[in-house]
């Protein structure tokens, strides 16, 4: 039975991806010369489901009866994780299949019915993922790194990031800080430009 733990990692800004020797930044903000936030932007680990995720070849999301699911596809099974509450994920089902690996790419899932296609995965998972803090631009810090990544997906609609590696499923949440200058402008617009 998988072990479920929950944890938080404070104060970080950008999730960096190392893809096959290259790198790209995600969720980057334009650097500002003035400090206008009351608290720092964050990407925090909100949950972890421990299992061996080395066989995962595809990560897909879906919604069924007002519940949000994450489908972890491997060569011989689909693991269904209920992520309706991102901080308390739970493995709800495992479906074994006997399709050849080339045909085992999930295209659509509706409840307990799945459509597979003979197609390569749409995007290759990065080999490692790093969370960097640029709270002090002169001294950036590596906050956390995930290695041996086999699955990766950004759910921008919900502000969640899913990372699968040899330690299991990690759920991260984007948590933008407040921009006090922008809030001040907004309040001024509301008050004087009705």
C-alpha positions as CSV (number, residue, x, y, z in Angstrom):
1,X,0.0,0.0,0.0
2,X,1.4,3.4,-0.9
3,X,2.4,5.7,1.9
4,X,0.9,9.2,1.9
5,X,2.7,12.1,3.4
6,X,2.2,15.9,3.3
7,X,4.8,18.5,3.6
8,X,5.5,22.2,2.8
9,X,8.7,23.8,1.5
10,X,8.6,27.6,2.0
11,X,9.7,30.6,-0.1
12,X,10.6,29.8,-3.7
13,X,9.8,31.5,-6.9
14,X,10.7,29.6,-10.1
15,X,10.5,26.0,-11.1
16,X,13.5,25.2,-13.4
17,X,13.5,22.2,-15.7
18,X,16.6,20.4,-17.0
19,X,15.5,18.6,-20.1
20,X,18.2,16.3,-21.7
21,X,21.1,18.6,-20.9
22,X,19.2,21.9,-21.7
23,X,17.2,24.1,-19.4
24,X,14.2,26.3,-19.4
25,X,12.5,28.4,-16.8
26,X,8.8,28.1,-16.0
27,X,6.6,30.6,-14.3
28,X,9.3,33.3,-14.5
29,X,8.4,36.8,-13.5
30,X,10.1,39.9,-14.9
31,X,12.7,41.1,-12.3
32,X,11.8,44.2,-10.5
33,X,14.1,46.8,-9.0
34,X,11.7,47.7,-6.2
35,X,10.3,45.4,-3.6
36,X,6.5,45.4,-3.8
37,X,5.5,42.1,-2.3
38,X,4.5,41.5,1.2
39,X,5.3,37.8,1.0
40,X,7.4,35.9,-1.5
41,X,6.1,34.0,-4.5
42,X,6.3,30.2,-3.8
43,X,6.1,26.8,-5.4
44,X,5.5,24.5,-2.5
45,X,5.3,20.8,-2.2
46,X,1.8,20.1,-0.8
47,X,1.7,16.3,-0.9
48,X,3.7,13.1,-1.7
49,X,2.4,9.6,-2.5
50,X,5.3,7.2,-2.1
51,X,5.6,4.4,-4.7
52,X,8.1,3.4,-7.3
53,X,7.3,5.6,-10.3
54,X,10.2,4.5,-12.5
55,X,7.8,2.8,-15.0
56,X,5.6,5.8,-15.6
57,X,5.6,6.8,-19.3
58,X,2.7,9.3,-19.3
59,X,0.8,11.6,-16.9
60,X,-2.7,12.7,-17.8
61,X,-5.5,14.6,-15.9
62,X,-9.2,14.1,-16.1
63,X,-12.4,15.0,-14.4
64,X,-15.3,12.6,-13.6
65,X,-18.4,13.4,-11.6
66,X,-16.8,16.6,-10.1
67,X,-13.7,14.8,-9.0
68,X,-10.2,15.5,-10.4
69,X,-8.0,12.6,-11.3
70,X,-4.4,12.0,-12.3
71,X,-3.7,9.0,-14.5
72,X,-0.2,7.6,-14.4
73,X,0.3,5.3,-17.4
74,X,3.0,2.7,-17.5
75,X,3.7,-0.3,-19.8
76,X,1.2,-2.6,-18.2
77,X,-1.2,-0.5,-16.0
78,X,-2.8,2.8,-15.3
79,X,-2.7,4.1,-11.7
80,X,-5.6,6.4,-11.0
81,X,-4.9,9.1,-8.3
82,X,-7.7,11.2,-6.9
83,X,-6.3,14.7,-6.7
84,X,-9.6,16.5,-6.0
85,X,-7.9,17.8,-2.9
86,X,-4.3,18.3,-4.0
87,X,-3.0,18.3,-0.5
88,X,-4.6,14.8,0.2
89,X,-4.2,12.7,-2.9
90,X,-5.1,9.0,-2.8
91,X,-4.7,6.1,-5.2
92,X,-8.2,5.1,-6.1
93,X,-7.6,2.3,-8.7
94,X,-5.0,0.4,-10.7
95,X,-6.1,-1.0,-14.0
96,X,-3.9,-3.6,-15.7
97,X,-3.8,-3.8,-19.5
98,X,-2.1,-6.1,-21.9
99,X,-1.5,-3.7,-24.8
100,X,2.0,-3.5,-26.3
101,X,4.0,-0.5,-25.0
102,X,3.7,1.2,-28.4
103,X,-0.1,1.2,-28.2
104,X,-0.3,2.1,-24.5
105,X,-0.6,5.9,-24.8
106,X,-3.8,7.1,-23.1
107,X,-5.7,9.7,-25.1
108,X,-9.0,9.9,-23.2
109,X,-10.3,8.6,-19.9
110,X,-14.0,8.7,-18.8
111,X,-14.5,7.0,-15.5
112,X,-13.4,3.4,-16.0
113,X,-13.2,3.5,-19.8
114,X,-10.0,4.5,-21.6
115,X,-9.0,5.2,-25.2
116,X,-5.5,4.1,-26.1
117,X,-3.6,5.1,-29.3
118,X,-0.5,3.8,-31.0
119,X,1.4,7.1,-30.7
120,X,4.5,8.2,-28.8
121,X,4.0,10.4,-25.7
122,X,3.4,14.0,-26.6
123,X,6.2,15.4,-24.5
124,X,9.2,13.9,-22.9
125,X,9.6,14.3,-19.2
126,X,12.6,16.2,-17.9
127,X,15.3,14.2,-16.3
128,X,15.4,16.5,-13.2
129,X,13.4,19.4,-11.9
130,X,14.8,22.1,-9.7
131,X,13.0,24.7,-7.6
132,X,15.0,27.9,-7.3
133,X,14.4,30.9,-5.1
134,X,15.2,34.3,-6.5
135,X,13.9,36.2,-3.4
136,X,17.4,37.7,-3.3
137,X,18.4,38.1,-7.0
138,X,22.1,38.6,-6.0
139,X,22.1,35.2,-4.3
140,X,19.7,32.7,-5.9
141,X,19.2,29.5,-3.9
142,X,18.4,25.9,-5.0
143,X,15.5,25.0,-2.7
144,X,14.7,21.5,-3.9
145,X,15.5,19.2,-6.7
146,X,13.7,16.1,-8.0
147,X,15.9,13.6,-9.9
148,X,15.1,10.5,-12.0
149,X,11.8,12.1,-13.2
150,X,9.6,9.9,-15.3
151,X,6.4,12.0,-15.5
152,X,5.7,15.7,-15.4
153,X,2.5,17.7,-15.9
154,X,1.4,21.3,-15.2
155,X,-2.3,21.8,-14.4
156,X,-2.4,25.6,-14.9
157,X,-6.2,25.6,-14.4
158,X,-5.8,24.4,-10.8
159,X,-2.3,25.9,-10.2
160,X,-0.8,22.4,-9.5
161,X,2.3,20.7,-10.8
162,X,2.7,16.9,-10.8
163,X,6.1,15.3,-10.7
164,X,6.6,11.5,-10.8
165,X,10.0,10.0,-10.0
166,X,11.5,6.9,-8.4
167,X,10.1,8.1,-5.0
168,X,6.5,8.5,-6.2
169,X,4.1,11.3,-7.0
170,X,4.9,14.8,-5.8
171,X,2.2,17.5,-6.0
172,X,3.4,21.1,-6.0
173,X,1.3,24.2,-5.9
174,X,1.9,27.7,-7.3
175,X,1.5,30.3,-4.6
176,X,2.1,33.8,-5.9
177,X,2.9,36.5,-3.4
178,X,0.9,39.7,-3.1
179,X,2.0,42.7,-5.2
180,X,1.3,45.7,-2.9
181,X,2.0,48.3,-5.6
182,X,-0.6,46.6,-8.0
183,X,-3.1,46.3,-5.2
184,X,-2.7,50.0,-4.4
185,X,-3.3,50.9,-8.1
186,X,-6.4,48.6,-8.2
187,X,-7.8,50.2,-5.0
188,X,-7.2,53.7,-6.5
189,X,-8.9,52.7,-9.8
190,X,-11.9,51.3,-7.9
191,X,-12.3,54.4,-5.7
192,X,-11.8,57.2,-8.3
193,X,-12.7,55.7,-11.7
194,X,-16.3,54.4,-11.2
